[in-house]
Amino acid sequence: MSYVITIDNDKCNGDGECVDVCPTEVYELQDGKAVAVNEDECLGCESCIEVCEQDAITIEEQ
């Protein structure tokens, strides 16, 4: 199973909660915004969605 991660840069405030909570290090902060740099490692656990107070992240099964 693979997942497509979408980050709404207009909503992302760059607090890094998704970076901290992700068990497989999918995210990095670049220029103050979250970027999915290891999308292939996503487990679909949605921990990042739960901690993102801005609702900037969506994950879809592919």
PQR file with spaces between the fields and no chain letter, atoms N, CA, C, O and H, PARSE charges and radii, in Angstrom:
ATOM       1  N    MET     1       0.848   -1.181    0.000 -0.4000 1.5000
ATOM       2  CA   MET     1       0.000    0.000    0.000 -0.0000 2.0000
ATOM       3  C    MET     1       0.891    1.241    0.000  0.5500 1.7000
ATOM       4  O    MET     1       1.837    1.333    0.782 -0.5500 1.4000
ATOM       5  N    SER     2       0.589    2.173   -0.863 -0.4000 1.5000
ATOM       6  CA   SER     2       1.328    3.434   -0.861 -0.0000 2.0000
ATOM       7  C    SER     2       0.347    4.576   -0.642  0.5500 1.7000
ATOM       8  O    SER     2      -0.859    4.435   -0.846 -0.5500 1.4000
ATOM       9  H    SER     2      -0.179    2.098   -1.498  0.4000 1.0000
ATOM      10  N    TYR     3       0.890    5.695   -0.228 -0.4000 1.5000
ATOM      11  CA   TYR     3       0.069    6.844    0.143 -0.0000 2.0000
ATOM      12  C    TYR     3       0.560    8.106   -0.556  0.5500 1.7000
ATOM      13  O    TYR     3       1.752    8.277   -0.809 -0.5500 1.4000
ATOM      14  H    TYR     3       1.870    5.810   -0.063  0.4000 1.0000
ATOM      15  N    VAL     4      -0.390    8.980   -0.861 -0.4000 1.5000
ATOM      16  CA   VAL     4      -0.076   10.279   -1.440 -0.0000 2.0000
ATOM      17  C    VAL     4      -0.318   11.316   -0.355  0.5500 1.7000
ATOM      18  O    VAL     4      -1.420   11.421    0.183 -0.5500 1.4000
ATOM      19  H    VAL     4      -1.359    8.840   -0.656  0.4000 1.0000
ATOM      20  N    ILE     5       0.713   12.075   -0.042 -0.4000 1.5000
ATOM      21  CA   ILE     5       0.637   13.095    0.997 -0.0000 2.0000
ATOM      22  C    ILE     5       0.546   14.457    0.333  0.5500 1.7000
ATOM      23  O    ILE     5       1.339   14.793   -0.547 -0.5500 1.4000
ATOM      24  H    ILE     5       1.608   11.989   -0.479  0.4000 1.0000
ATOM      25  N    THR     6      -0.435   15.234    0.770 -0.4000 1.5000
ATOM      26  CA   THR     6      -0.587   16.596    0.274 -0.0000 2.0000
ATOM      27  C    THR     6      -0.495   17.544    1.451  0.5500 1.7000
ATOM      28  O    THR     6      -1.161   17.353    2.469 -0.5500 1.4000
ATOM      29  H    THR     6      -1.079   14.961    1.485  0.4000 1.0000
ATOM      30  N    ILE     7       0.336   18.569    1.309 -0.4000 1.5000
ATOM      31  CA   ILE     7       0.486   19.584    2.347 -0.0000 2.0000
ATOM      32  C    ILE     7       0.063   20.929    1.761  0.5500 1.7000
ATOM      33  O    ILE     7       0.611   21.377    0.754 -0.5500 1.4000
ATOM      34  H    ILE     7       0.877   18.724    0.482  0.4000 1.0000
ATOM      35  N    ASP     8      -0.903   21.557    2.392 -0.4000 1.5000
ATOM      36  CA   ASP     8      -1.371   22.874    1.971 -0.0000 2.0000
ATOM      37  C    ASP     8      -0.446   23.923    2.570  0.5500 1.7000
ATOM      38  O    ASP     8      -0.539   24.236    3.757 -0.5500 1.4000
ATOM      39  H    ASP     8      -1.348   21.192    3.210  0.4000 1.0000
ATOM      40  N    ASN     9       0.448   24.466    1.744 -0.4000 1.5000
ATOM      41  CA   ASN     9       1.442   25.428    2.230 -0.0000 2.0000
ATOM      42  C    ASN     9       0.810   26.712    2.760  0.5500 1.7000
ATOM      43  O    ASN     9       1.409   27.399    3.587 -0.5500 1.4000
ATOM      44  H    ASN     9       0.523   24.212    0.780  0.4000 1.0000
ATOM      45  N    ASP    10      -0.378   27.039    2.299 -0.4000 1.5000
ATOM      46  CA   ASP    10      -1.050   28.232    2.806 -0.0000 2.0000
ATOM      47  C    ASP    10      -1.505   28.029    4.251  0.5500 1.7000
ATOM      48  O    ASP    10      -1.576   28.986    5.023 -0.5500 1.4000
ATOM      49  H    ASP    10      -0.865   26.481    1.626  0.4000 1.0000
ATOM      50  N    LYS    11      -1.814   26.786    4.613 -0.4000 1.5000
ATOM      51  CA   LYS    11      -2.257   26.482    5.973 -0.0000 2.0000
ATOM      52  C    LYS    11      -1.108   26.143    6.911  0.5500 1.7000
ATOM      53  O    LYS    11      -1.187   26.409    8.111 -0.5500 1.4000
ATOM      54  H    LYS    11      -1.757   26.009    3.986  0.4000 1.0000
ATOM      55  N    CYS    12      -0.043   25.561    6.378 -0.4000 1.5000
ATOM      56  CA   CYS    12       1.084   25.112    7.201 -0.0000 2.0000
ATOM      57  C    CYS    12       1.765   26.296    7.878  0.5500 1.7000
ATOM      58  O    CYS    12       2.147   27.266    7.224 -0.5500 1.4000
ATOM      59  H    CYS    12       0.022   25.345    5.404  0.4000 1.0000
ATOM      60  N    ASN    13       1.912   26.200    9.215 -0.4000 1.5000
ATOM      61  CA   ASN    13       2.601   27.275    9.936 -0.0000 2.0000
ATOM      62  C    ASN    13       4.034   26.894   10.301  0.5500 1.7000
ATOM      63  O    ASN    13       4.741   27.684   10.928 -0.5500 1.4000
ATOM      64  H    ASN    13       1.601   25.411    9.747  0.4000 1.0000
ATOM      65  N    GLY    14       4.467   25.703    9.919 -0.4000 1.5000
ATOM      66  CA   GLY    14       5.846   25.302   10.129 -0.0000 2.0000
ATOM      67  C    GLY    14       6.204   25.011   11.570  0.5500 1.7000
ATOM      68  O    GLY    14       7.368   25.133   11.952 -0.5500 1.4000
ATOM      69  H    GLY    14       3.893   25.062    9.409  0.4000 1.0000
ATOM      70  N    ASP    15       5.215   24.622   12.392 -0.4000 1.5000
ATOM      71  CA   ASP    15       5.526   24.349   13.798 -0.0000 2.0000
ATOM      72  C    ASP    15       6.287   23.036   13.990  0.5500 1.7000
ATOM      73  O    ASP    15       6.854   22.808   15.058 -0.5500 1.4000
ATOM      74  H    ASP    15       4.270   24.522   12.082  0.4000 1.0000
ATOM      75  N    GLY    16       6.309   22.174   12.979 -0.4000 1.5000
ATOM      76  CA   GLY    16       7.109   20.960   13.019 -0.0000 2.0000
ATOM      77  C    GLY    16       6.503   19.810   13.797  0.5500 1.7000
ATOM      78  O    GLY    16       7.183   18.813   14.041 -0.5500 1.4000
ATOM      79  H    GLY    16       5.849   22.359   12.111  0.4000 1.0000
ATOM      80  N    GLU    17       5.249   19.918   14.193 -0.4000 1.5000
ATOM      81  CA   GLU    17       4.615   18.818   14.928 -0.0000 2.0000
ATOM      82  C    GLU    17       4.596   17.540   14.099  0.5500 1.7000
ATOM      83  O    GLU    17       4.816   16.457   14.642 -0.5500 1.4000
ATOM      84  H    GLU    17       4.697   20.727   13.994  0.4000 1.0000
ATOM      85  N    CYS    18       4.340   17.640   12.807 -0.4000 1.5000
ATOM      86  CA   CYS    18       4.315   16.462   11.936 -0.0000 2.0000
ATOM      87  C    CYS    18       5.700   15.821   11.851  0.5500 1.7000
ATOM      88  O    CYS    18       5.825   14.597   11.806 -0.5500 1.4000
ATOM      89  H    CYS    18       4.161   18.520   12.367  0.4000 1.0000
ATOM      90  N    VAL    19       6.726   16.651   11.828 -0.4000 1.5000
ATOM      91  CA   VAL    19       8.104   16.146   11.776 -0.0000 2.0000
ATOM      92  C    VAL    19       8.398   15.343   13.033  0.5500 1.7000
ATOM      93  O    VAL    19       8.983   14.262   12.966 -0.5500 1.4000
ATOM      94  H    VAL    19       6.624   17.645   11.864  0.4000 1.0000
ATOM      95  N    ASP    20       7.986   15.878   14.187 -0.4000 1.5000
ATOM      96  CA   ASP    20       8.275   15.239   15.473 -0.0000 2.0000
ATOM      97  C    ASP    20       7.503   13.941   15.679  0.5500 1.7000
ATOM      98  O    ASP    20       8.033   12.997   16.264 -0.5500 1.4000
ATOM      99  H    ASP    20       7.511   16.757   14.241  0.4000 1.0000
ATOM     100  N    VAL    21       6.261   13.879   15.208 -0.4000 1.5000
ATOM     101  CA   VAL    21       5.405   12.728   15.507 -0.0000 2.0000
ATOM     102  C    VAL    21       5.543   11.579   14.515  0.5500 1.7000
ATOM     103  O    VAL    21       5.218   10.442   14.857 -0.5500 1.4000
ATOM     104  H    VAL    21       5.830   14.646   14.733  0.4000 1.0000
ATOM     105  N    CYS    22       6.006   11.834   13.322 -0.4000 1.5000
ATOM     106  CA   CYS    22       6.070   10.800   12.281 -0.0000 2.0000
ATOM     107  C    CYS    22       7.071    9.703   12.654  0.5500 1.7000
ATOM     108  O    CYS    22       8.249    9.987   12.874 -0.5500 1.4000
ATOM     109  H    CYS    22       6.271   12.757   13.044  0.4000 1.0000
ATOM     110  N    PRO    23       6.605    8.447   12.726 -0.5600 1.5000
ATOM     111  CA   PRO    23       7.507    7.358   13.126  0.2800 2.0000
ATOM     112  C    PRO    23       8.522    6.958   12.052  0.5500 1.7000
ATOM     113  O    PRO    23       9.492    6.264   12.358 -0.5500 1.4000
ATOM     114  N    THR    24       8.318    7.378   10.808 -0.4000 1.5000
ATOM     115  CA   THR    24       9.229    6.976    9.736 -0.0000 2.0000
ATOM     116  C    THR    24       9.941    8.159    9.084  0.5500 1.7000
ATOM     117  O    THR    24      10.512    8.018    8.003 -0.5500 1.4000
ATOM     118  H    THR    24       7.530    7.942   10.560  0.4000 1.0000
ATOM     119  N    GLU    25       9.913    9.321    9.735 -0.4000 1.5000
ATOM     120  CA   GLU    25      10.648   10.507    9.275 -0.0000 2.0000
ATOM     121  C    GLU    25      10.296   10.901    7.845  0.5500 1.7000
ATOM     122  O    GLU    25      11.175   11.161    7.024 -0.5500 1.4000
ATOM     123  H    GLU    25       9.450    9.435   10.614  0.4000 1.0000
ATOM     124  N    VAL    26       8.987   10.942    7.560 -0.4000 1.5000
ATOM     125  CA   VAL    26       8.514   11.331    6.234 -0.0000 2.0000
ATOM     126  C    VAL    26       8.741   12.822    5.983  0.5500 1.7000
ATOM     127  O    VAL    26       8.995   13.228    4.849 -0.5500 1.4000
ATOM     128  H    VAL    26       8.273   10.731    8.227  0.4000 1.0000
ATOM     129  N    TYR    27       8.649   13.638    7.037 -0.4000 1.5000
ATOM     130  CA   TYR    27       8.642   15.099    6.877 -0.0000 2.0000
ATOM     131  C    TYR    27       9.945   15.760    7.301  0.5500 1.7000
ATOM     132  O    TYR    27      10.677   15.269    8.160 -0.5500 1.4000
ATOM     133  H    TYR    27       8.442   13.308    7.958  0.4000 1.0000
ATOM     134  N    GLU    28      10.201   16.899    6.658 -0.4000 1.5000
ATOM     135  CA   GLU    28      11.267   17.829    7.045 -0.0000 2.0000
ATOM     136  C    GLU    28      10.695   19.231    6.946  0.5500 1.7000
ATOM     137  O    GLU    28       9.749   19.476    6.197 -0.5500 1.4000
ATOM     138  H    GLU    28       9.606   17.297    5.960  0.4000 1.0000
ATOM     139  N    LEU    29      11.276   20.149    7.706 -0.4000 1.5000
ATOM     140  CA   LEU    29      10.932   21.561    7.535 -0.0000 2.0000
ATOM     141  C    LEU    29      11.914   22.166    6.549  0.5500 1.7000
ATOM     142  O    LEU    29      13.129   22.054    6.717 -0.5500 1.4000
ATOM     143  H    LEU    29      12.045   19.950    8.314  0.4000 1.0000
ATOM     144  N    GLN    30      11.382   22.806    5.524 -0.4000 1.5000
ATOM     145  CA   GLN    30      12.200   23.501    4.538 -0.0000 2.0000
ATOM     146  C    GLN    30      11.602   24.878    4.333  0.5500 1.7000
ATOM     147  O    GLN    30      10.421   25.010    4.010 -0.5500 1.4000
ATOM     148  H    GLN    30      10.395   22.897    5.388  0.4000 1.0000
ATOM     149  N    ASP    31      12.416   25.898    4.520 -0.4000 1.5000
ATOM     150  CA   ASP    31      11.960   27.290    4.389 -0.0000 2.0000
ATOM     151  C    ASP    31      10.728   27.553    5.261  0.5500 1.7000
ATOM     152  O    ASP    31       9.828   28.294    4.866 -0.5500 1.4000
ATOM     153  H    ASP    31      13.375   25.791    4.782  0.4000 1.0000
ATOM     154  N    GLY    32      10.695   26.941    6.448 -0.4000 1.5000
ATOM     155  CA   GLY    32       9.622   27.189    7.397 -0.0000 2.0000
ATOM     156  C    GLY    32       8.314   26.479    7.106  0.5500 1.7000
ATOM     157  O    GLY    32       7.286   26.816    7.692 -0.5500 1.4000
ATOM     158  H    GLY    32      11.426   26.339    6.769  0.4000 1.0000
ATOM     159  N    LYS    33       8.335   25.510    6.219 -0.4000 1.5000
ATOM     160  CA   LYS    33       7.132   24.751    5.880 -0.0000 2.0000
ATOM     161  C    LYS    33       7.456   23.260    5.886  0.5500 1.7000
ATOM     162  O    LYS    33       8.590   22.866    5.615 -0.5500 1.4000
ATOM     163  H    LYS    33       9.171   25.237    5.743  0.4000 1.0000
ATOM     164  N    ALA    34       6.455   22.429    6.195 -0.4000 1.5000
ATOM     165  CA   ALA    34       6.643   20.985    6.171 -0.0000 2.0000
ATOM     166  C    ALA    34       6.659   20.494    4.725  0.5500 1.7000
ATOM     167  O    ALA    34       5.881   20.949    3.887 -0.5500 1.4000
ATOM     168  H    ALA    34       5.533   22.749    6.415  0.4000 1.0000
ATOM     169  N    VAL    35       7.560   19.557    4.458 -0.4000 1.5000
ATOM     170  CA   VAL    35       7.692   18.945    3.139 -0.0000 2.0000
ATOM     171  C    VAL    35       7.792   17.434    3.342  0.5500 1.7000
ATOM     172  O    VAL    35       8.539   16.968    4.202 -0.5500 1.4000
ATOM     173  H    VAL    35       8.192   19.188    5.139  0.4000 1.0000
ATOM     174  N    ALA    36       7.044   16.677    2.552 -0.4000 1.5000
ATOM     175  CA   ALA    36       7.115   15.214    2.612 -0.0000 2.0000
ATOM     176  C    ALA    36       8.295   14.755    1.762  0.5500 1.7000
ATOM     177  O    ALA    36       8.167   14.598    0.548 -0.5500 1.4000
ATOM     178  H    ALA    36       6.438   17.056    1.853  0.4000 1.0000
ATOM     179  N    VAL    37       9.433   14.541    2.395 -0.4000 1.5000
ATOM     180  CA   VAL    37      10.656   14.192    1.675 -0.0000 2.0000
ATOM     181  C    VAL    37      10.828   12.684    1.507  0.5500 1.7000
ATOM     182  O    VAL    37      11.577   12.237    0.639 -0.5500 1.4000
ATOM     183  H    VAL    37       9.537   14.668    3.381  0.4000 1.0000
ATOM     184  N    ASN    38      10.137   11.903    2.333 -0.4000 1.5000
ATOM     185  CA   ASN    38      10.230   10.437    2.255 -0.0000 2.0000
ATOM     186  C    ASN    38       8.829    9.839    2.138  0.5500 1.7000
ATOM     187  O    ASN    38       8.456    8.962    2.917 -0.5500 1.4000
ATOM     188  H    ASN    38       9.528   12.267    3.038  0.4000 1.0000
ATOM     189  N    GLU    39       8.069   10.309    1.178 -0.4000 1.5000
ATOM     190  CA   GLU    39       6.674    9.892    1.020 -0.0000 2.0000
ATOM     191  C    GLU    39       6.526    8.374    0.908  0.5500 1.7000
ATOM     192  O    GLU    39       5.521    7.814    1.346 -0.5500 1.4000
ATOM     193  H    GLU    39       8.371   11.022    0.545  0.4000 1.0000
ATOM     194  N    ASP    40       7.525    7.708    0.321 -0.4000 1.5000
ATOM     195  CA   ASP    40       7.478    6.250    0.163 -0.0000 2.0000
ATOM     196  C    ASP    40       7.492    5.513    1.497  0.5500 1.7000
ATOM     197  O    ASP    40       7.093    4.351    1.568 -0.5500 1.4000
ATOM     198  H    ASP    40       8.341    8.163   -0.036  0.4000 1.0000
ATOM     199  N    GLU    41       7.949    6.180    2.552 -0.4000 1.5000
ATOM     200  CA   GLU    41       8.032    5.558    3.875 -0.0000 2.0000
ATOM     201  C    GLU    41       6.736    5.685    4.676  0.5500 1.7000
ATOM     202  O    GLU    41       6.629    5.108    5.757 -0.5500 1.4000
ATOM     203  H    GLU    41       8.273    7.124    2.494  0.4000 1.0000
ATOM     204  N    CYS    42       5.765    6.417    4.176 -0.4000 1.5000
ATOM     205  CA   CYS    42       4.516    6.668    4.901 -0.0000 2.0000
ATOM     206  C    CYS    42       3.786    5.362    5.201  0.5500 1.7000
ATOM     207  O    CYS    42       3.589    4.531    4.315 -0.5500 1.4000
ATOM     208  H    CYS    42       5.852    6.886    3.298  0.4000 1.0000
ATOM     209  N    LEU    43       3.384    5.193    6.468 -0.4000 1.5000
ATOM     210  CA   LEU    43       2.657    4.005    6.906 -0.0000 2.0000
ATOM     211  C    LEU    43       1.141    4.205    6.864  0.5500 1.7000
ATOM     212  O    LEU    43       0.375    3.258    7.040 -0.5500 1.4000
ATOM     213  H    LEU    43       3.544    5.869    7.187  0.4000 1.0000
ATOM     214  N    GLY    44       0.722    5.439    6.632 -0.4000 1.5000
ATOM     215  CA   GLY    44      -0.708    5.737    6.629 -0.0000 2.0000
ATOM     216  C    GLY    44      -1.310    5.792    8.021  0.5500 1.7000
ATOM     217  O    GLY    44      -2.523    5.650    8.174 -0.5500 1.4000
ATOM     218  H    GLY    44       1.344    6.209    6.489  0.4000 1.0000
ATOM     219  N    CYS    45      -0.487    5.996    9.033 -0.4000 1.5000
ATOM     220  CA   CYS    45      -0.967    5.994   10.417 -0.0000 2.0000
ATOM     221  C    CYS    45      -1.752    7.264   10.774  0.5500 1.7000
ATOM     222  O    CYS    45      -2.517    7.282   11.738 -0.5500 1.4000
ATOM     223  H    CYS    45       0.499    6.112    8.909  0.4000 1.0000
ATOM     224  N    GLU    46      -1.551    8.311    9.988 -0.4000 1.5000
ATOM     225  CA   GLU    46      -2.245    9.597   10.136 -0.0000 2.0000
ATOM     226  C    GLU    46      -1.916   10.322   11.436  0.5500 1.7000
ATOM     227  O    GLU    46      -2.680   11.191   11.859 -0.5500 1.4000
ATOM     228  H    GLU    46      -0.929    8.296    9.205  0.4000 1.0000
ATOM     229  N    SER    47      -0.816    9.993   12.072 -0.4000 1.5000
ATOM     230  CA   SER    47      -0.384   10.724   13.266 -0.0000 2.0000
ATOM     231  C    SER    47      -0.153   12.196   12.945  0.5500 1.7000
ATOM     232  O    SER    47      -0.452   13.075   13.754 -0.5500 1.4000
ATOM     233  H    SER    47      -0.195    9.288   11.729  0.4000 1.0000
ATOM     234  N    CYS    48       0.379   12.450   11.762 -0.4000 1.5000
ATOM     235  CA   CYS    48       0.659   13.824   11.349 -0.0000 2.0000
ATOM     236  C    CYS    48      -0.632   14.639   11.223  0.5500 1.7000
ATOM     237  O    CYS    48      -0.673   15.816   11.580 -0.5500 1.4000
ATOM     238  H    CYS    48       0.622   11.736   11.106  0.4000 1.0000
ATOM     239  N    ILE    49      -1.671   13.999   10.717 -0.4000 1.5000
ATOM     240  CA   ILE    49      -2.958   14.676   10.563 -0.0000 2.0000
ATOM     241  C    ILE    49      -3.524   15.024   11.934  0.5500 1.7000
ATOM     242  O    ILE    49      -4.069   16.110   12.132 -0.5500 1.4000
ATOM     243  H    ILE    49      -1.637   13.042   10.427  0.4000 1.0000
ATOM     244  N    GLU    50      -3.391   14.096   12.877 -0.4000 1.5000
ATOM     245  CA   GLU    50      -3.923   14.307   14.221 -0.0000 2.0000
ATOM     246  C    GLU    50      -3.261   15.481   14.938  0.5500 1.7000
ATOM     247  O    GLU    50      -3.932   16.210   15.670 -0.5500 1.4000
ATOM     248  H    GLU    50      -2.948   13.214   12.716  0.4000 1.0000
ATOM     249  N    VAL    51      -1.956   15.677   14.740 -0.4000 1.5000
ATOM     250  CA   VAL    51      -1.253   16.750   15.454 -0.0000 2.0000
ATOM     251  C    VAL    51      -1.258   18.082   14.706  0.5500 1.7000
ATOM     252  O    VAL    51      -0.883   19.109   15.272 -0.5500 1.4000
ATOM     253  H    VAL    51      -1.412   15.085   14.145  0.4000 1.0000
ATOM     254  N    CYS    52      -1.676   18.075   13.450 -0.4000 1.5000
ATOM     255  CA   CYS    52      -1.673   19.320   12.665 -0.0000 2.0000
ATOM     256  C    CYS    52      -2.931   20.128   12.965  0.5500 1.7000
ATOM     257  O    CYS    52      -4.008   19.833   12.448 -0.5500 1.4000
ATOM     258  H    CYS    52      -1.981   17.241   12.990  0.4000 1.0000
ATOM     259  N    GLU    53      -2.782   21.148   13.803 -0.4000 1.5000
ATOM     260  CA   GLU    53      -3.920   21.981   14.196 -0.0000 2.0000
ATOM     261  C    GLU    53      -4.429   22.848   13.051  0.5500 1.7000
ATOM     262  O    GLU    53      -5.541   23.372   13.119 -0.5500 1.4000
ATOM     263  H    GLU    53      -1.907   21.388   14.223  0.4000 1.0000
ATOM     264  N    GLN    54      -3.628   23.003   12.003 -0.4000 1.5000
ATOM     265  CA   GLN    54      -4.019   23.828   10.857 -0.0000 2.0000
ATOM     266  C    GLN    54      -4.748   23.024    9.782  0.5500 1.7000
ATOM     267  O    GLN    54      -5.187   23.595    8.784 -0.5500 1.4000
ATOM     268  H    GLN    54      -2.725   22.577   11.948  0.4000 1.0000
ATOM     269  N    ASP    55      -4.884   21.717    9.966 -0.4000 1.5000
ATOM     270  CA   ASP    55      -5.486   20.832    8.957 -0.0000 2.0000
ATOM     271  C    ASP    55      -4.820   20.989    7.599  0.5500 1.7000
ATOM     272  O    ASP    55      -5.494   21.055    6.571 -0.5500 1.4000
ATOM     273  H    ASP    55      -4.527   21.253   10.777  0.4000 1.0000
ATOM     274  N    ALA    56      -3.492   21.049    7.602 -0.4000 1.5000
ATOM     275  CA   ALA    56      -2.740   21.290    6.372 -0.0000 2.0000
ATOM     276  C    ALA    56      -2.354   20.009    5.636  0.5500 1.7000
ATOM     277  O    ALA    56      -1.919   20.069    4.486 -0.5500 1.4000
ATOM     278  H    ALA    56      -2.945   20.995    8.438  0.4000 1.0000
ATOM     279  N    ILE    57      -2.509   18.842    6.285 -0.4000 1.5000
ATOM     280  CA   ILE    57      -2.037   17.587    5.704 -0.0000 2.0000
ATOM     281  C    ILE    57      -3.212   16.674    5.374  0.5500 1.7000
ATOM     282  O    ILE    57      -4.131   16.498    6.174 -0.5500 1.4000
ATOM     283  H    ILE    57      -2.863   18.793    7.219  0.4000 1.0000
ATOM     284  N    THR    58      -3.159   16.095    4.169 -0.4000 1.5000
ATOM     285  CA   THR    58      -4.091   15.039    3.812 -0.0000 2.0000
ATOM     286  C    THR    58      -3.293   13.861    3.288  0.5500 1.7000
ATOM     287  O    THR    58      -2.245   14.027    2.664 -0.5500 1.4000
ATOM     288  H    THR    58      -2.412   16.237    3.519  0.4000 1.0000
ATOM     289  N    ILE    59      -3.809   12.660    3.555 -0.4000 1.5000
ATOM     290  CA   ILE    59      -3.172   11.432    3.094 -0.0000 2.0000
ATOM     291  C    ILE    59      -4.229   10.598    2.390  0.5500 1.7000
ATOM     292  O    ILE    59      -5.307   10.356    2.933 -0.5500 1.4000
ATOM     293  H    ILE    59      -4.660   12.525    4.062  0.4000 1.0000
ATOM     294  N    GLU    60      -3.912   10.161    1.179 -0.4000 1.5000
ATOM     295  CA   GLU    60      -4.829    9.329    0.415 -0.0000 2.0000
ATOM     296  C    GLU    60      -4.130    8.033    0.031  0.5500 1.7000
ATOM     297  O    GLU    60      -2.955    8.032   -0.336 -0.5500 1.4000
ATOM     298  H    GLU    60      -3.036   10.357    0.739  0.4000 1.0000
ATOM     299  N    GLU    61      -4.870    6.922    0.121 -0.4000 1.5000
ATOM     300  CA   GLU    61      -4.329    5.646   -0.346 -0.0000 2.0000
ATOM     301  C    GLU    61      -4.234    5.660   -1.856  0.5500 1.7000
ATOM     302  O    GLU    61      -5.089    6.214   -2.547 -0.5500 1.4000
ATOM     303  H    GLU    61      -5.825    6.923    0.419  0.4000 1.0000
ATOM     304  N    GLN    62      -3.182    5.044   -2.352 -0.4000 1.5000
ATOM     305  CA   GLN    62      -2.993    4.993   -3.812 -0.0000 2.0000
ATOM     306  C    GLN    62      -3.110    3.586   -4.295  0.5500 1.7000
ATOM     307  O    GLN    62      -2.982    3.332   -5.493 -0.5500 1.4000
ATOM     308  H    GLN    62      -2.488    4.594   -1.790  0.4000 1.0000
